[in-house]
Amino acid sequence: MERPDEMTWVARTSLAMTSWDEIMTPEIRRGRTDDAEFIARTILLAQRGPRPLGWFDFAFDGPEPEVLAFLERLAVAEQSSWYHVSQFLVAEINGERAAALCAMPSRFARETVRPAIDEAARRAGMSEADLAAIYTRGAYARPCWVQGSDEDWLIEHVASAPAFRGRGVIQALLVGGIAAGRAAGFAHASITFVIGNDKAERCYAKAGFSFAEEKRDATFEALTGTPGFRRFARAI
């Protein structure tokens, strides 16, 4: 699924970046194939949030380099999904990748995650038993995942590189992600994060999002240390 032609724009936002009030200007652009490694790490960081492990850590159950290699396969798979570079916006500062987020129709996200993982697993030479084990281990999140309506514009996998945290780059990306949804004809945007990720909650509230719903699950909490997921939403 291609993004609308309107998404060929490049957004620039001036931000105060340092204690010396140096002004940086992030360039917001669409993801490219050569962003695969950066997107893979962004997904892993976003899924972990304030915790040491995220969904792919649990589901893949392997060392971090192997998890990242699998995510890179997903980022350039033939099957586009919310892991794919084409669904991401990337913020660059002075030519350096600083942060990224996925912005896409919620409905499309639901329909494509499993086919994309299936494809990446086959290309990685995994057996059917290995693939089934990924879904079995990853099922822990299902009871408390909240994604909103199929009519929503979904923003997911939001993270910045450590060197650029706390500098407002994510706010610039969120402006771009919201504009993308508006250009695609959507009226509402939705974003989900683990309960207890206070930094993310403050960041999304600053961008105009507010509480919509949450789900909690005791088994999820016992495994991850957080009770579940919270969803914020806003009109766009």
Secondary structure, 3 states (H helix, E strand, C coil): CCCCHHHHCCEECCEECCCCCCEECCEEEECCHHHHHHHHHHHHHHHHCCCCCCHHHHHHCCCHHHHHHHHHHHHCCCCCCCCCHHHEEEEEECCEEEEEEEEEEHHHHHHHHHHHHHHHHHHCCCCHHHHHHHHHHHHHHHHHCCCCCCCCEEEEEEEECHHHCCCCHHHHHHHHHHHHHHHCCCCEEEEEEECCCHHHHHHHHHCCCEEEEEEECHHHHHHHCCCEEEEEEEEC
